[in-house]
């Protein structure tokens, strides 16, 4: 009985610590969402927090995530908008890129320095987008999933946030059967 109780307590403690860390990450992200002001973003920390926020959905879709972002990438931008852009890309990939039962799904997020800031590359190895639809992905209300509740605004909002509010650029490409990628230039919006 004592041995079983000790195992149970150790398991309980591990899960409590994990829950505490998850709540801390949610708090950091939700605080950022309340503020619509430019702040200093620790990009690796923000990306890890976003992935933790979506961990349950990612796990449910049986998708692995690879993140490569050095810990010293910091810049001035809108924290809430960075969270919204990356979250939308994750949700879009989980909804459209992978089919149920797929066991080799991968989302890769890599960040490198670029002249004016950082280049964030978001890539999945999913189904890809056919050529006829590829040029429409940023159009408002364009969706291939209207029958299952898709509204067609996710990538339209991403495009507008990146190009208008974040003053960056977004490029994309896709190959059927191999996946889709987005490259987002995140510029430093340091106040004058």
KEPAPA-684845 format. One record per residue: residue number from 1; residue in one letter; x, y, z of N, C-alpha, C, CB in turn. Coordinates in steps of 0.1 Angstrom, whole numbers. Last residue first. Glycine has a CB too. Example, Ala and Ser with C-alpha at 12.3 -4.5 7.8 and 13.67 -1.06 7.14 Angstrom:
BEGIN
+-----+----+-------+-------+-------+-------+-------+-------+-------+-------+-------+-------+-------+-------+
|   i | aa |   npx |   npy |   npz |  capx |  capy |  capz |   cpx |   cpy |   cpz |  cbpx |  cbpy |  cbpz |
+-----+----+-------+-------+-------+-------+-------+-------+-------+-------+-------+-------+-------+-------+
|   2 |  S |   128 |   -22 |    71 |   137 |   -11 |    71 |   129 |     0 |    79 |   141 |    -6 |    57 |
|   1 |  A |   132 |   -57 |    78 |   123 |   -45 |    78 |   132 |   -33 |    78 |   113 |   -45 |    90 |
+-----+----+-------+-------+-------+-------+-------+-------+-------+-------+-------+-------+-------+-------+
This chain:
BEGIN
+-----+----+-------+-------+-------+-------+-------+-------+-------+-------+-------+-------+-------+-------+
|   i | aa |   npx |   npy |   npz |  capx |  capy |  capz |   cpx |   cpy |   cpz |  cbpx |  cbpy |  cbpz |
+-----+----+-------+-------+-------+-------+-------+-------+-------+-------+-------+-------+-------+-------+
| 192 |  X |   104 |   549 |  -322 |   114 |   560 |  -324 |   116 |   569 |  -312 |   109 |   569 |  -336 |
| 191 |  X |   102 |   515 |  -312 |    97 |   528 |  -313 |   108 |   539 |  -314 |    89 |   531 |  -300 |
| 190 |  X |   110 |   488 |  -333 |   114 |   496 |  -322 |   109 |   510 |  -323 |   130 |   496 |  -322 |
| 189 |  X |   101 |   465 |  -347 |    93 |   478 |  -348 |    97 |   487 |  -336 |    78 |   474 |  -347 |
| 188 |  X |   118 |   444 |  -367 |   119 |   451 |  -354 |   112 |   464 |  -356 |   134 |   453 |  -350 |
| 187 |  X |    99 |   420 |  -386 |   108 |   432 |  -385 |   107 |   438 |  -371 |   105 |   443 |  -396 |
| 186 |  X |    97 |   389 |  -399 |    93 |   397 |  -387 |   103 |   408 |  -385 |    92 |   388 |  -374 |
| 185 |  X |    86 |   374 |  -427 |    97 |   383 |  -422 |    91 |   391 |  -411 |   102 |   392 |  -434 |
| 184 |  X |    78 |   341 |  -431 |    73 |   354 |  -426 |    85 |   362 |  -421 |    63 |   352 |  -415 |
| 183 |  X |    69 |   316 |  -453 |    81 |   324 |  -447 |    76 |   338 |  -444 |    93 |   324 |  -458 |
| 182 |  X |    53 |   285 |  -453 |    51 |   300 |  -453 |    64 |   306 |  -447 |    39 |   304 |  -444 |
| 181 |  X |    45 |   255 |  -471 |    54 |   264 |  -463 |    50 |   278 |  -464 |    69 |   262 |  -468 |
| 180 |  X |    32 |   222 |  -474 |    31 |   237 |  -476 |    40 |   244 |  -467 |    16 |   241 |  -473 |
| 179 |  X |    35 |   189 |  -489 |    33 |   199 |  -479 |    33 |   213 |  -483 |    44 |   198 |  -469 |
| 178 |  X |    33 |   167 |  -506 |    46 |   170 |  -499 |    45 |   180 |  -488 |    57 |   174 |  -509 |
| 177 |  X |    10 |   165 |  -520 |    15 |   153 |  -514 |    28 |   155 |  -506 |    18 |   144 |  -525 |
| 176 |  X |    17 |   193 |  -539 |     7 |   183 |  -536 |    14 |   171 |  -531 |    -2 |   180 |  -548 |
| 175 |  X |    35 |   219 |  -525 |    36 |   208 |  -535 |    26 |   197 |  -530 |    50 |   203 |  -536 |
| 174 |  X |    36 |   254 |  -520 |    31 |   241 |  -517 |    33 |   232 |  -529 |    16 |   242 |  -514 |
| 173 |  X |    44 |   286 |  -505 |    45 |   276 |  -516 |    39 |   263 |  -511 |    59 |   275 |  -521 |
| 172 |  X |    49 |   321 |  -497 |    44 |   307 |  -494 |    46 |   299 |  -507 |    29 |   308 |  -490 |
| 171 |  X |    56 |   350 |  -477 |    57 |   342 |  -489 |    53 |   328 |  -486 |    72 |   343 |  -495 |
| 170 |  X |    51 |   381 |  -463 |    48 |   366 |  -462 |    49 |   360 |  -475 |    34 |   364 |  -455 |
| 169 |  X |    66 |   407 |  -444 |    62 |   401 |  -456 |    59 |   386 |  -454 |    73 |   402 |  -467 |
| 168 |  X |    57 |   434 |  -421 |    66 |   423 |  -426 |    61 |   419 |  -440 |    67 |   412 |  -417 |
| 167 |  X |    43 |   450 |  -403 |    52 |   456 |  -414 |    61 |   446 |  -420 |    59 |   468 |  -407 |
| 166 |  X |    23 |   443 |  -386 |    37 |   438 |  -383 |    47 |   444 |  -392 |    38 |   423 |  -382 |
| 165 |  X |     0 |   454 |  -399 |     4 |   457 |  -386 |    18 |   454 |  -382 |    -6 |   450 |  -376 |
| 164 |  X |     4 |   444 |  -427 |    -1 |   458 |  -423 |     4 |   461 |  -409 |   -16 |   458 |  -423 |
| 163 |  X |    14 |   418 |  -430 |    18 |   429 |  -440 |    14 |   443 |  -435 |    12 |   427 |  -453 |
| 162 |  X |     4 |   403 |  -408 |    19 |   404 |  -411 |    22 |   416 |  -420 |    23 |   391 |  -419 |
| 161 |  X |   -24 |   408 |  -409 |   -16 |   411 |  -397 |    -1 |   413 |  -400 |   -18 |   400 |  -386 |
| 160 |  X |   -30 |   399 |  -435 |   -32 |   413 |  -431 |   -24 |   417 |  -419 |   -47 |   416 |  -429 |
| 159 |  X |   -23 |   371 |  -433 |   -17 |   380 |  -443 |   -18 |   395 |  -439 |   -24 |   378 |  -457 |
| 158 |  X |   -40 |   363 |  -412 |   -26 |   362 |  -411 |   -19 |   372 |  -420 |   -21 |   347 |  -413 |
| 157 |  X |   -66 |   368 |  -424 |   -62 |   376 |  -412 |   -47 |   375 |  -410 |   -69 |   370 |  -400 |
| 156 |  X |   -64 |   348 |  -444 |   -66 |   362 |  -448 |   -62 |   371 |  -436 |   -81 |   364 |  -451 |
| 155 |  X |   -62 |   325 |  -429 |   -50 |   330 |  -437 |   -51 |   344 |  -442 |   -47 |   320 |  -448 |
| 154 |  X |   -89 |   326 |  -417 |   -76 |   324 |  -410 |   -64 |   329 |  -417 |   -74 |   309 |  -407 |
| 153 |  X |  -113 |   327 |  -432 |  -107 |   339 |  -428 |   -93 |   338 |  -421 |  -116 |   346 |  -418 |
| 152 |  X |  -128 |   305 |  -438 |  -120 |   311 |  -448 |  -114 |   324 |  -445 |  -128 |   312 |  -460 |
| 151 |  X |  -143 |   289 |  -421 |  -149 |   302 |  -425 |  -141 |   309 |  -435 |  -149 |   310 |  -413 |
| 150 |  X |  -154 |   255 |  -419 |  -143 |   265 |  -422 |  -149 |   278 |  -426 |  -134 |   259 |  -433 |
| 149 |  X |  -174 |   236 |  -414 |  -173 |   247 |  -405 |  -162 |   257 |  -408 |  -172 |   243 |  -392 |
| 148 |  X |  -175 |   217 |  -433 |  -171 |   212 |  -420 |  -168 |   224 |  -410 |  -159 |   203 |  -420 |
| 147 |  X |  -180 |   230 |  -457 |  -190 |   220 |  -452 |  -187 |   215 |  -438 |  -191 |   208 |  -461 |
| 146 |  X |  -157 |   245 |  -461 |  -169 |   252 |  -457 |  -179 |   242 |  -451 |  -175 |   259 |  -469 |
| 145 |  X |  -130 |   239 |  -468 |  -137 |   231 |  -457 |  -150 |   238 |  -452 |  -128 |   229 |  -445 |
| 144 |  X |  -117 |   254 |  -484 |  -120 |   241 |  -490 |  -128 |   233 |  -480 |  -107 |   234 |  -494 |
| 143 |  X |  -123 |   289 |  -486 |  -120 |   277 |  -478 |  -124 |   265 |  -486 |  -128 |   278 |  -465 |
| 142 |  X |  -122 |   323 |  -486 |  -119 |   312 |  -494 |  -116 |   300 |  -484 |  -107 |   315 |  -503 |
| 141 |  X |  -128 |   346 |  -470 |  -138 |   336 |  -472 |  -135 |   324 |  -481 |  -151 |   343 |  -476 |
| 140 |  X |  -103 |   366 |  -486 |  -113 |   364 |  -475 |  -124 |   354 |  -479 |  -119 |   378 |  -471 |
| 139 |  X |   -73 |   351 |  -498 |   -86 |   357 |  -501 |   -96 |   355 |  -490 |   -92 |   352 |  -514 |
| 138 |  X |   -51 |   335 |  -495 |   -52 |   347 |  -486 |   -65 |   355 |  -489 |   -40 |   356 |  -489 |
| 137 |  X |   -54 |   314 |  -513 |   -54 |   311 |  -499 |   -55 |   324 |  -490 |   -41 |   304 |  -495 |
| 136 |  X |   -54 |   315 |  -541 |   -65 |   321 |  -534 |   -65 |   320 |  -519 |   -78 |   313 |  -539 |
| 135 |  X |   -33 |   302 |  -552 |   -33 |   317 |  -553 |   -44 |   323 |  -546 |   -33 |   321 |  -568 |
| 134 |  X |   -40 |   275 |  -547 |   -28 |   281 |  -540 |   -29 |   296 |  -541 |   -16 |   276 |  -547 |
| 133 |  X |   -60 |   263 |  -562 |   -64 |   270 |  -549 |   -52 |   278 |  -543 |   -68 |   259 |  -539 |
| 132 |  X |   -46 |   252 |  -583 |   -58 |   261 |  -586 |   -62 |   269 |  -573 |   -70 |   252 |  -591 |
| 131 |  X |   -27 |   235 |  -572 |   -23 |   248 |  -578 |   -35 |   257 |  -581 |   -16 |   245 |  -591 |
| 130 |  X |   -35 |   223 |  -539 |   -35 |   222 |  -554 |   -33 |   235 |  -560 |   -48 |   215 |  -559 |
| 129 |  X |   -14 |   219 |  -512 |   -25 |   227 |  -517 |   -24 |   226 |  -533 |   -25 |   242 |  -513 |
| 128 |  X |    -5 |   192 |  -489 |    -3 |   203 |  -499 |   -15 |   209 |  -504 |     6 |   197 |  -510 |
| 127 |  X |    -7 |   172 |  -470 |   -13 |   170 |  -483 |    -9 |   180 |  -493 |   -27 |   169 |  -482 |
| 126 |  X |    23 |   178 |  -450 |    10 |   173 |  -452 |     6 |   171 |  -467 |     0 |   182 |  -446 |
| 125 |  X |    45 |   188 |  -437 |    47 |   178 |  -447 |    34 |   171 |  -450 |    57 |   167 |  -442 |
| 124 |  X |    48 |   223 |  -432 |    43 |   210 |  -428 |    45 |   201 |  -440 |    27 |   211 |  -425 |
| 123 |  X |    65 |   252 |  -418 |    63 |   242 |  -429 |    57 |   229 |  -424 |    77 |   239 |  -435 |
| 122 |  X |    75 |   284 |  -415 |    65 |   274 |  -410 |    63 |   265 |  -421 |    52 |   282 |  -405 |
| 121 |  X |   101 |   304 |  -407 |    96 |   295 |  -418 |    88 |   285 |  -411 |   108 |   288 |  -425 |
| 120 |  X |   109 |   337 |  -401 |   102 |   325 |  -395 |    97 |   317 |  -407 |    91 |   330 |  -385 |
| 119 |  X |   135 |   358 |  -400 |   127 |   350 |  -410 |   122 |   338 |  -403 |   135 |   347 |  -423 |
| 118 |  X |   138 |   389 |  -384 |   139 |   375 |  -384 |   130 |   369 |  -394 |   136 |   370 |  -370 |
| 117 |  X |   153 |   418 |  -397 |   147 |   412 |  -385 |   149 |   397 |  -385 |   132 |   415 |  -385 |
| 116 |  X |   165 |   428 |  -420 |   156 |   437 |  -412 |   150 |   431 |  -400 |   145 |   442 |  -421 |
| 115 |  X |   181 |   405 |  -428 |   186 |   419 |  -427 |   178 |   428 |  -418 |   186 |   425 |  -441 |
| 114 |  X |   176 |   378 |  -405 |   174 |   384 |  -418 |   178 |   399 |  -417 |   159 |   382 |  -424 |
| 113 |  X |   181 |   348 |  -387 |   182 |   363 |  -388 |   181 |   366 |  -403 |   196 |   368 |  -382 |
| 112 |  X |   156 |   323 |  -385 |   169 |   327 |  -388 |   169 |   342 |  -389 |   174 |   321 |  -401 |
| 111 |  X |   136 |   296 |  -373 |   138 |   311 |  -373 |   153 |   314 |  -375 |   132 |   317 |  -360 |
| 110 |  X |   112 |   271 |  -381 |   126 |   275 |  -380 |   127 |   290 |  -381 |   135 |   268 |  -390 |
| 109 |  X |    91 |   246 |  -375 |    92 |   260 |  -374 |   107 |   264 |  -372 |    83 |   266 |  -362 |
| 108 |  X |    72 |   220 |  -389 |    86 |   225 |  -386 |    86 |   240 |  -386 |    96 |   220 |  -397 |
| 107 |  X |    52 |   193 |  -384 |    52 |   208 |  -385 |    66 |   212 |  -381 |    41 |   215 |  -377 |
| 106 |  X |    43 |   162 |  -397 |    54 |   170 |  -391 |    51 |   185 |  -394 |    68 |   166 |  -396 |
| 105 |  X |    29 |   129 |  -397 |    27 |   144 |  -398 |    38 |   151 |  -390 |    14 |   147 |  -392 |
| 104 |  X |    28 |   102 |  -399 |    41 |   108 |  -402 |    40 |   124 |  -403 |    47 |   103 |  -415 |
| 103 |  X |     4 |    90 |  -396 |    13 |    88 |  -385 |    27 |    95 |  -387 |    16 |    73 |  -383 |
| 102 |  X |   -30 |    96 |  -402 |   -16 |    98 |  -406 |    -7 |    97 |  -395 |   -15 |   112 |  -414 |
| 101 |  X |   -55 |    95 |  -391 |   -48 |    82 |  -392 |   -34 |    84 |  -397 |   -55 |    73 |  -400 |
| 100 |  X |   -69 |   121 |  -411 |   -70 |   112 |  -399 |   -62 |    99 |  -401 |   -84 |   110 |  -395 |
|  99 |  X |   -44 |   141 |  -428 |   -56 |   132 |  -428 |   -56 |   124 |  -416 |   -57 |   124 |  -441 |
|  98 |  X |   -32 |   174 |  -427 |   -31 |   160 |  -424 |   -44 |   153 |  -424 |   -25 |   159 |  -410 |
|  97 |  X |   -38 |   201 |  -435 |   -27 |   194 |  -440 |   -27 |   179 |  -438 |   -14 |   200 |  -434 |
|  96 |  X |   -61 |   213 |  -423 |   -61 |   210 |  -437 |   -50 |   201 |  -442 |   -60 |   223 |  -444 |
|  95 |  X |   -59 |   215 |  -394 |   -72 |   213 |  -401 |   -71 |   208 |  -415 |   -80 |   226 |  -401 |
|  94 |  X |   -32 |   219 |  -389 |   -39 |   207 |  -383 |   -52 |   204 |  -390 |   -41 |   210 |  -368 |
|  93 |  X |   -28 |   243 |  -404 |   -21 |   230 |  -408 |   -28 |   218 |  -402 |    -7 |   230 |  -403 |
|  92 |  X |   -45 |   260 |  -389 |   -47 |   258 |  -404 |   -41 |   245 |  -408 |   -42 |   270 |  -412 |
|  91 |  X |   -32 |   260 |  -365 |   -46 |   255 |  -366 |   -49 |   252 |  -380 |   -56 |   265 |  -360 |
|  90 |  X |    -7 |   271 |  -372 |    -8 |   258 |  -366 |   -22 |   252 |  -368 |    -5 |   259 |  -351 |
|  89 |  X |   -15 |   296 |  -381 |    -8 |   287 |  -390 |    -9 |   273 |  -385 |     7 |   292 |  -392 |
|  88 |  X |   -27 |   307 |  -358 |   -35 |   305 |  -370 |   -28 |   295 |  -380 |   -38 |   318 |  -377 |
|  87 |  X |    -4 |   309 |  -342 |   -15 |   300 |  -338 |   -24 |   297 |  -350 |   -24 |   307 |  -327 |
|  86 |  X |    10 |   328 |  -355 |    16 |   315 |  -355 |     5 |   305 |  -351 |    27 |   314 |  -344 |
|  85 |  X |    -8 |   351 |  -353 |    -3 |   346 |  -366 |     2 |   331 |  -365 |     9 |   355 |  -371 |
|  84 |  X |   -11 |   353 |  -325 |   -23 |   351 |  -334 |   -18 |   345 |  -347 |   -31 |   364 |  -336 |
|  83 |  X |    15 |   359 |  -316 |     7 |   347 |  -311 |    -4 |   344 |  -320 |     2 |   350 |  -297 |
|  82 |  X |    19 |   383 |  -329 |    28 |   372 |  -332 |    21 |   359 |  -328 |    41 |   373 |  -325 |
|  81 |  X |    -1 |   398 |  -317 |    -2 |   395 |  -331 |     7 |   384 |  -335 |     1 |   408 |  -339 |
|  80 |  X |     9 |   401 |  -290 |    -4 |   395 |  -293 |    -6 |   390 |  -307 |   -16 |   404 |  -289 |
|  79 |  X |    33 |   415 |  -293 |    33 |   401 |  -289 |    20 |   394 |  -292 |    35 |   400 |  -274 |
|  78 |  X |    45 |   434 |  -318 |    32 |   432 |  -311 |    31 |   418 |  -306 |    20 |   436 |  -320 |
|  77 |  X |    80 |   442 |  -312 |    68 |   440 |  -321 |    56 |   439 |  -312 |    70 |   427 |  -329 |
|  76 |  X |   114 |   441 |  -310 |   102 |   449 |  -307 |    91 |   446 |  -317 |   106 |   464 |  -306 |
|  75 |  X |   132 |   411 |  -302 |   129 |   422 |  -310 |   117 |   429 |  -305 |   128 |   419 |  -325 |
|  74 |  X |   155 |   384 |  -299 |   146 |   393 |  -293 |   144 |   405 |  -301 |   151 |   397 |  -278 |
|  73 |  X |   170 |   355 |  -298 |   163 |   363 |  -308 |   152 |   371 |  -301 |   156 |   353 |  -319 |
|  72 |  X |   184 |   337 |  -282 |   188 |   352 |  -281 |   180 |   360 |  -291 |   203 |   353 |  -283 |
|  71 |  X |   178 |   311 |  -286 |   172 |   317 |  -274 |   175 |   332 |  -274 |   178 |   311 |  -262 |
|  70 |  X |   169 |   301 |  -320 |   179 |   304 |  -309 |   173 |   313 |  -298 |   190 |   312 |  -315 |
|  69 |  X |   147 |   277 |  -329 |   148 |   292 |  -328 |   158 |   295 |  -316 |   134 |   298 |  -324 |
|  68 |  X |   132 |   252 |  -342 |   146 |   257 |  -342 |   146 |   272 |  -341 |   154 |   251 |  -354 |
|  67 |  X |   110 |   226 |  -336 |   112 |   240 |  -334 |   127 |   243 |  -333 |   105 |   246 |  -322 |
|  66 |  X |    88 |   203 |  -348 |   102 |   206 |  -347 |   103 |   221 |  -346 |   110 |   200 |  -359 |
|  65 |  X |    62 |   181 |  -339 |    66 |   195 |  -341 |    81 |   196 |  -339 |    58 |   205 |  -332 |
|  64 |  X |    40 |   156 |  -351 |    52 |   160 |  -344 |    56 |   174 |  -348 |    64 |   150 |  -347 |
|  63 |  X |     6 |   146 |  -347 |    16 |   154 |  -355 |    28 |   157 |  -346 |    10 |   167 |  -361 |
|  62 |  X |   -19 |   136 |  -340 |    -7 |   127 |  -342 |     4 |   134 |  -350 |   -12 |   114 |  -348 |
|  61 |  X |   -39 |   151 |  -332 |   -38 |   149 |  -347 |   -26 |   140 |  -350 |   -36 |   163 |  -353 |
|  60 |  X |   -35 |   152 |  -305 |   -47 |   145 |  -310 |   -46 |   143 |  -325 |   -59 |   154 |  -307 |
|  59 |  X |   -12 |   168 |  -304 |   -11 |   154 |  -300 |   -23 |   146 |  -306 |   -10 |   153 |  -285 |
|  58 |  X |   -23 |   192 |  -312 |   -12 |   187 |  -320 |   -11 |   172 |  -317 |     1 |   194 |  -317 |
|  57 |  X |   -41 |   197 |  -291 |   -46 |   195 |  -305 |   -36 |   188 |  -314 |   -50 |   209 |  -311 |
|  56 |  X |   -23 |   199 |  -270 |   -33 |   188 |  -269 |   -39 |   186 |  -283 |   -45 |   193 |  -260 |
|  55 |  X |    -6 |   221 |  -276 |    -1 |   207 |  -275 |   -12 |   196 |  -276 |     6 |   206 |  -262 |
|  54 |  X |   -11 |   248 |  -278 |   -17 |   239 |  -288 |   -13 |   224 |  -287 |   -14 |   244 |  -302 |
|  53 |  X |     4 |   258 |  -258 |   -10 |   261 |  -258 |   -18 |   252 |  -268 |   -12 |   276 |  -262 |
|  52 |  X |    29 |   250 |  -266 |    24 |   244 |  -254 |     9 |   246 |  -253 |    30 |   250 |  -241 |
|  51 |  X |    33 |   267 |  -288 |    32 |   252 |  -290 |    26 |   245 |  -278 |    46 |   247 |  -293 |
|  50 |  X |    34 |   291 |  -274 |    23 |   289 |  -284 |    22 |   274 |  -286 |    26 |   296 |  -297 |
|  49 |  X |    57 |   288 |  -259 |    44 |   290 |  -252 |    32 |   287 |  -262 |    43 |   304 |  -247 |
|  48 |  X |    76 |   286 |  -280 |    74 |   275 |  -271 |    61 |   276 |  -263 |    85 |   274 |  -260 |
|  47 |  X |    73 |   312 |  -290 |    70 |   301 |  -298 |    68 |   288 |  -290 |    81 |   298 |  -308 |
|  46 |  X |    82 |   327 |  -267 |    69 |   329 |  -273 |    64 |   317 |  -281 |    68 |   342 |  -281 |
|  45 |  X |   109 |   318 |  -265 |    99 |   317 |  -254 |    85 |   318 |  -259 |   102 |   327 |  -243 |
|  44 |  X |   119 |   327 |  -290 |   119 |   313 |  -287 |   109 |   310 |  -276 |   134 |   309 |  -282 |
|  43 |  X |   115 |   356 |  -288 |   108 |   348 |  -298 |   108 |   333 |  -295 |   115 |   350 |  -312 |
|  42 |  X |   106 |   378 |  -267 |   116 |   368 |  -267 |   110 |   357 |  -276 |   119 |   362 |  -252 |
|  41 |  X |    99 |   411 |  -276 |    94 |   397 |  -277 |   107 |   388 |  -276 |    87 |   394 |  -290 |
|  40 |  X |    90 |   441 |  -262 |   101 |   432 |  -265 |    96 |   418 |  -265 |   113 |   435 |  -256 |
|  39 |  X |    61 |   457 |  -277 |    69 |   452 |  -265 |    81 |   444 |  -270 |    61 |   444 |  -255 |
|  38 |  X |    34 |   478 |  -286 |    47 |   472 |  -290 |    55 |   468 |  -277 |    55 |   481 |  -299 |
|  37 |  X |     2 |   469 |  -274 |    13 |   478 |  -275 |    25 |   470 |  -280 |    16 |   485 |  -262 |
|  36 |  X |   -21 |   457 |  -266 |   -19 |   459 |  -280 |    -8 |   469 |  -283 |   -32 |   463 |  -287 |
|  35 |  X |   -26 |   433 |  -241 |   -18 |   445 |  -245 |   -17 |   446 |  -260 |    -4 |   445 |  -239 |
|  34 |  X |   -39 |   409 |  -241 |   -46 |   421 |  -236 |   -39 |   434 |  -241 |   -47 |   421 |  -221 |
|  33 |  X |   -20 |   391 |  -250 |   -31 |   394 |  -259 |   -39 |   406 |  -254 |   -40 |   382 |  -259 |
|  32 |  X |    -2 |   390 |  -229 |     3 |   396 |  -242 |    -9 |   400 |  -250 |    12 |   387 |  -249 |
|  31 |  X |   -18 |   376 |  -212 |   -14 |   390 |  -208 |   -10 |   397 |  -221 |    -3 |   390 |  -197 |
|  30 |  X |   -19 |   352 |  -225 |   -32 |   360 |  -224 |   -28 |   374 |  -220 |   -41 |   353 |  -213 |
|  29 |  X |     8 |   343 |  -223 |     2 |   346 |  -236 |   -11 |   354 |  -235 |    -2 |   333 |  -244 |
|  28 |  X |    11 |   340 |  -196 |    20 |   349 |  -203 |    13 |   353 |  -217 |    33 |   342 |  -206 |
|  27 |  X |   -10 |   322 |  -190 |   -10 |   335 |  -184 |    -2 |   345 |  -192 |    -6 |   335 |  -170 |
|  26 |  X |    -1 |   299 |  -204 |   -13 |   305 |  -208 |   -14 |   319 |  -203 |   -25 |   297 |  -203 |
|  25 |  X |    22 |   294 |  -188 |    24 |   298 |  -202 |    11 |   304 |  -208 |    27 |   285 |  -211 |
|  24 |  X |    11 |   288 |  -164 |    20 |   299 |  -165 |    21 |   304 |  -179 |    34 |   296 |  -159 |
|  23 |  X |    -3 |   265 |  -171 |   -10 |   276 |  -166 |    -2 |   289 |  -167 |   -16 |   275 |  -152 |
|  22 |  X |    19 |   248 |  -176 |    10 |   251 |  -186 |     2 |   264 |  -183 |     1 |   239 |  -189 |
|  21 |  X |    31 |   247 |  -150 |    38 |   253 |  -161 |    29 |   257 |  -173 |    49 |   243 |  -167 |
|  20 |  X |    10 |   233 |  -137 |    14 |   247 |  -132 |    22 |   254 |  -144 |    23 |   245 |  -120 |
|  19 |  X |    10 |   209 |  -150 |    -2 |   218 |  -151 |     2 |   232 |  -147 |   -13 |   213 |  -142 |
|  18 |  X |    35 |   199 |  -142 |    32 |   201 |  -157 |    20 |   211 |  -158 |    29 |   188 |  -164 |
|  17 |  X |    31 |   197 |  -115 |    41 |   206 |  -120 |    39 |   209 |  -135 |    55 |   200 |  -118 |
|  16 |  X |    10 |   178 |  -115 |     8 |   191 |  -109 |    18 |   201 |  -114 |     8 |   191 |   -94 |
|  15 |  X |    24 |   156 |  -126 |    13 |   162 |  -133 |     9 |   176 |  -128 |     1 |   153 |  -133 |
|  14 |  X |    42 |   151 |  -105 |    47 |   154 |  -119 |    36 |   161 |  -127 |    51 |   141 |  -126 |
|  13 |  X |    25 |   146 |   -84 |    34 |   157 |   -83 |    39 |   161 |   -97 |    46 |   154 |   -74 |
|  12 |  X |    13 |   122 |   -93 |     5 |   134 |   -90 |    13 |   147 |   -90 |    -2 |   133 |   -76 |
|  11 |  X |    35 |   105 |   -93 |    28 |   108 |  -105 |    19 |   121 |  -104 |    19 |    96 |  -109 |
|  10 |  X |    41 |   105 |   -66 |    51 |   110 |   -75 |    44 |   113 |   -89 |    62 |    99 |   -78 |
|   9 |  X |    17 |    94 |   -56 |    21 |   108 |   -52 |    31 |   113 |   -61 |    27 |   108 |   -37 |
|   8 |  X |    18 |    68 |   -67 |     7 |    77 |   -70 |    11 |    92 |   -67 |    -5 |    73 |   -62 |
|   7 |  X |    41 |    59 |   -54 |    41 |    60 |   -69 |    30 |    69 |   -73 |    39 |    46 |   -75 |
|   6 |  X |    32 |    59 |   -28 |    44 |    67 |   -32 |    44 |    69 |   -47 |    57 |    61 |   -27 |
|   5 |  X |    11 |    41 |   -29 |     9 |    55 |   -25 |    20 |    64 |   -30 |     6 |    56 |   -10 |
|   4 |  X |    25 |    17 |   -34 |    16 |    22 |   -44 |    12 |    37 |   -41 |     3 |    14 |   -44 |
|   3 |  X |    40 |    16 |   -10 |    47 |    17 |   -23 |    38 |    22 |   -34 |    52 |     3 |   -27 |
|   2 |  X |    19 |    13 |     8 |    28 |    25 |     9 |    35 |    27 |    -4 |    38 |    23 |    21 |
|   1 |  X |     8 |   -12 |     0 |     0 |     0 |     0 |     9 |    13 |     0 |    -9 |     0 |    12 |
+-----+----+-------+-------+-------+-------+-------+-------+-------+-------+-------+-------+-------+-------+
